[in-house]
Amino acid sequence: MASSEEEVVEIGELIQKGINGARADDTKGMKGAIIDWITPKGQSLSPHIPHNVKLGRGFNHEHTGALLCPAGLDWTNIQ
C-alpha cells in the first residue's frame, strides 16, 4: 500500500512540475508580445522597455503604469 501512495504522490509532483513549467513558458512569451502590443506603430516607448529585462516594467514605467492603473484613478496624480 505504501508504494502505491508513493507513486500517487510522485505522479502528482510530476503533474505540478509540468503545470509550473507551462505557466513560466506562457508568461515569458507574453512579456515581449505585450511590449510590442502597447507600443504605438512607428513609435517607441520612452523610456524604452527591453524585451529581456524585468526592471522598469509594470507600475515602474509611466506608460505601463497608466495602463495598469484602475479606471477610477488618475495615474498622473498617483506618481
C-alpha positions in Angstrom: 0.0 0.0 0.0 2.8 2.4 0.8 4.4 2.1 -2.7 1.0 2.8 -4.3 0.7 6.0 -2.2 4.3 7.0 -3.1 3.5 6.5 -6.8 0.4 8.7 -6.5 2.5 11.4 -4.7 5.2 11.2 -7.4 2.7 11.4 -10.2 1.2 14.5 -8.5 4.5 16.1 -8.2 5.3 15.5 -11.9 2.0 17.0 -12.9 2.6 20.1 -10.8 6.1 20.4 -12.3 4.6 20.3 -15.8 2.0 22.9 -14.8 4.6 25.3 -13.4 6.8 24.9 -16.5 3.9 25.6 -18.8 2.9 28.7 -16.8 6.5 30.0 -16.9 6.7 29.5 -20.7 3.4 31.3 -21.3 4.4 34.2 -19.1 7.8 34.5 -20.7 6.4 34.5 -24.2 3.8 37.1 -23.3 6.2 39.8 -21.9 7.8 40.6 -25.3 4.5 40.4 -27.1 2.8 42.8 -24.7 5.6 45.4 -25.2 5.1 45.1 -29.0 1.3 45.4 -28.5 1.3 48.5 -26.3 4.0 50.4 -28.4 2.3 52.7 -30.9 3.0 51.8 -34.6 6.1 53.6 -35.9 7.0 54.9 -32.4 8.9 53.7 -29.4 8.1 53.8 -25.7 10.0 56.4 -23.7 11.9 55.2 -21.7 12.5 52.1 -23.8 11.4 48.7 -22.3 13.8 45.9 -23.3 12.2 42.6 -24.1 14.6 40.7 -21.9 14.8 42.9 -18.8 12.3 42.8 -15.9 13.2 46.2 -14.4 11.2 49.2 -15.4 8.0 47.3 -16.2 4.6 47.4 -14.6 4.0 50.3 -12.3 7.6 51.2 -12.6 7.1 52.6 -16.1 5.0 55.6 -17.0 3.1 54.0 -19.9 2.6 50.5 -18.4 1.7 52.0 -15.0 -1.0 54.1 -16.7 -2.4 51.0 -18.4 -2.4 49.1 -15.1 -4.0 51.9 -13.1 -7.6 51.3 -12.0 -10.1 53.2 -14.2 -11.3 55.4 -11.4 -7.9 56.8 -10.6 -5.8 59.3 -12.4 -2.3 57.8 -12.9 -0.7 61.3 -13.3 -1.8 62.1 -9.7 -0.6 58.8 -8.2 3.1 59.1 -9.0 
